Amino acid sequence: MKRFFSVLAASAALVLTASAQKEAGFVSIFDGKTLDGWKVGDNPGAFKVEDGAIVANGDCAHLFYAGKEGEKFKDFELRLDVMTKPNSNGGVFISSVYQEKGWPSHGYEVQVNNTQSDWKKSGGLYNYVDNKEPFKDNEWMKYVIRVKKGKVNVSVNGKDIVKDYEPEEGKSKLEPEGGTFAIQAHDKGSTTLYKNIRVKKLD
C-alpha cells in the first residue's frame, strides 16, 4: 500500500512539474476578481467579472489591457480560455491601441463566434484567415495566439486555425513596436466569457 501511494505521489509530482514547465515564463494579466489593469472607453457597463471570468455583453465596446503604463507586446504568446453563449459574437484583439469608442483601428481581431449568424467562426483572423467550422457553445475553448517576427498563429483546443500568417510587406496591422490586447463586447444579444488570461513575451 505504501508503494502504491508513493507511486501515486510521484506521478502527481511529475504532472505538476510538467504543467509548471509548460507555463514557464507566462504572466497572468487578469486576476479573476476585478478589472484592475484593464481599461474601457465607451460603454463600460458592457463588462463585468463573474465566477472568475470577464463577461462581455452590451453595445459595442472594447476592454483594453493597460496593466503596466506604456507596456507593449510585439513578439508574444497569449493563452486564454474563451466561452460563447448561444448566438453570440465576440473577439480578442492583438497588437491593438486603446481608443475610447468604435471598432479598434489597430491590430487584428481573433474571432470568437460559434453559432451567431456571422459565418466566420472561432479562431479565425477576422477578414484575413477565416474559419468556417464552429466549436461548441457553453464550453471553454483554449485559445493560443502567437506572434513572432511578423507571423501570426492561432490554435483553439489544439487545432491550428491560423498558421504562419504573414501579410504582404507594408500591409501588416501589427504595430511596429508592439501593442496591447482587447476584449470585445459585440452587441446586447451576445455574451462571451474570458478567463485564465496569461502572456509570455518571446525573445
N, C-alpha and C positions, 0 to 999 in steps of 0.2 A: 504493500500500500504506500509506504514511504517513497519507494521508487517511482510509483505512478504519479504522486504529487510533485516529485522532483522533476520528472519529465514534463509534466503539465506546466510547471512554473518556468522551466527553461524554454518551452515553446512560446509561452506568453511573452517572455523577455525578448525572444527573437522577433516576434511580431511587433512589439513596441519599438524595438531598435530599428527594424526595417521602416516602420512608419515614420519615426523621427528622422531617419536619413532621407526618406523620400521628401519630407517637408523642410529639409535643411536650407536655411537662408531665406525662408519666407517670413514676411512680417504681416500681421493682421492689420487691416485698415478699417475694420468695423468691429466695435466692441460687443455687439449683440444686445445692447441695452439702450443706447442712445444714438442720436445722430451727430454726436460730437466729432468734429473733424470733417464734416460734410456741410455743404452749402447749397441752398436752393434759392433761386431768384423769385420769379413769378409763381404764385400758387403753392406756397409751402405746405398747405394742408393736404397736398396730394401724397405726402409721405409720412409714414409712422413706423415705429418699431413694435413688433408684436411677436411674442414667443421666439425671441432670438433672431428675427428676420426683419429686413426692411420690406415694408409692404407699400407698393406703388399703386395708387388708384385715384384718378381725378383728371381734370382737364390737363392738357399738355403741359408738362413741367419736367425739369431735369435736375437731379440731385448730383452735385459735383463733389468729388473728393478734394478736400483742401486742408489736409491734416497738418503738414509742415509748410509754413509760408514759403512760397517760391519753389517747392519741390516739384520736379518734373520726372517723368518716366519715358525714357527713349527706347532702350532695349530691356525687355522685361518678360516675365511670365506671370499672368494673373489667373488665379484659381478662385472659383466661387460656385456655390450651389444655387440653382435657379428653379423656380416652380411657376407654372402657369395655371390659373384657374380657367375653366371652360370659356371659350370665345374671347380670350384675352391676348392683347398685343403689348409688347414692351421692348426694351433694348438695353444693351450695355455699350456705352461709347468709350473708345480708347483714343489716346493722343488728342484729347479734347481741351478746350479752353473755356473757363467759366463765362457764361453770359446770362443776363437776367431773364430773358424771355425768348421764345421761339425755338425752333429746332436747332441744335448745335451746328455751327457753320465750320467747325474744325474737327478733324479726326474722322474715324469710321464707326459705324454702328454695327454691333454684332446682334443679329436678330434674336428676339425672344417671342415665339408665337407657334402654337401647335394647332389650335382649332379655330382661331379667328379667321375672318374671310380673306385676309391677305394671303396669297399663295406662297409667299416667301416665308419659310419656316425656320425654326430654331437652329442657331449656329451659323447661319449664312452671314456673309459680309454684305450688308444691305446695299443693293444696286450694283454690286461688283462680283460677288461669288454667291450664287443662290443655292439654297437647299429646298427641295420640294417635298422631302419626306419628314413628316412630323414625328415628334416624340409624344409622350403621354402627358395629359393634364394631371394635376393633383399628385404628381410625383417629382421628387427632387432630381434635377439634372445636374451632372457635374460638368461645368464649363472649364476648359483650359484655353486661355488666349495667350499666344506667344508672339512677340515682335522682336526680331533680331536682324540687324543690318538691312532694314527696309523691307523685310519679308514678314508677312502675317500668316500665322497658323491658328486654326481654331478646331478644337475637338469637343464633342459632347458625349458623355458617357463612354469615352474611349474611342468613339467613332470620329475619324478625321473628316471634317466638313470643308475646311479651307486649308489648302496645302501649298505652302511657299508662295502665297500671292504677292506679287511684286508689280506695281503699276509701271507704266512707261515713264521714262526719265522726265522729270519736271511735272508729273501729274499726280504724285503721291499726296495723300491727305494727311500723312503722318507729319507732325510738327518736327522741323529740323532739329530742334534742341529738346524735343520731348514734350509731352503734355500730361493731362490728368485723365481720370476716369469719371464717367457719369452714368447714372441710372435713370431710365425714362419712365415717366407716367404717361401713358399714351392717350387715354380717354377715360371717362367715368364708367364705361362699361367693361373696362379691362382691369384685372387685378393680377399683378405679378409679384413674386417674392424673391428675395436675395439674402443669402447668409454665407457664413464662413468665407468672407472675402479676404484674401491674402495675396501678397505680391512679392516677387523676388526680382531685384534688378540684376540684369545679366551683364557680364563684362564684355 
